[in-house]
């Protein structure tokens, strides 16, 4: 369990359920109003800590990159054996970071999109925008970034 959830021992966290659903239940328990400063700050912290828990923080670890490749639907026989090749492959897959986390949590393949524009529309309409500052500071996430508001 990620550090985020262990910091809330009175909350009964289910690691197989979608992150937003679990966070929403915690927010309701804590009385955090949607889109308030506290809610937004905690949602950002939750996503950042969950990502670190799921994929690690060592961007030089090949296993983390390979796990991300598998989650976007790359056949296990086709998962690259180098970080550079994993990055190249991931840049060709349009996936929302929160969906990637949910896929890892549930043991499924992440929902991918046919284009950058489709991912932009989906991400904005579903309010699944991962905080830019957090993503830019993580080389795993930096590979998945797209321009959201062009």
Residue, then its C-alpha position, 0 to 999 in steps of 0.5 A: x500500500x502506498x504511503x498516501x493510504x497508510x497516512x490515513x489508517x482509519x480509512x479502509x482502502x481497497x487497492x483493487x478499486x479505481x484510484x478516483x473512487x477510493x480518493x472520493x471515499x476518503x475525501x467524503x470521510x474527511x469532508x474535503x469539498x470537490x475542487x477545493x484547495x485541500x481536495x486538489x492538493x490531496x488528489x495531487x499528493x495521492x496520484x504522486x505517491x501512488x505512482x511512486x508506489x506502483x512504478x518506483x522512483x528510480x527512473x534508471x530501473x528497467x523493470x519500471x519502464x517494462x511494467x509501463x509498456x505492459x500496461x499499455x498493451x504491449x505483448x510480453x514478448x515485445x516488451x523492450x529490453x532497454x530503457x531507451x526502447x521502452x521510452x520510444x514505445x511509450x511515446x507512441x501510446x496515448x494513455x492517461x496517467x490516472x488510467x495507467x495507475x488504475x490498470x496497475x491497481x486492477x491488473x488490467x490493460x490501460x485504456x489507450x486513445x487513438x491520438x493526442x487530441x482524443x487523449x486531450x479531450x478525454x483527460x479534460x472531460x473526465x477531470x483526470x489531469x495529472x499535475x504538471x509539476x509532479x509529472x515533469x519532476x518524474x522521468x517515468x511520467x515525463x514520457x507520457x506528457x502531452x500539451x493539454x491546453x493548445 
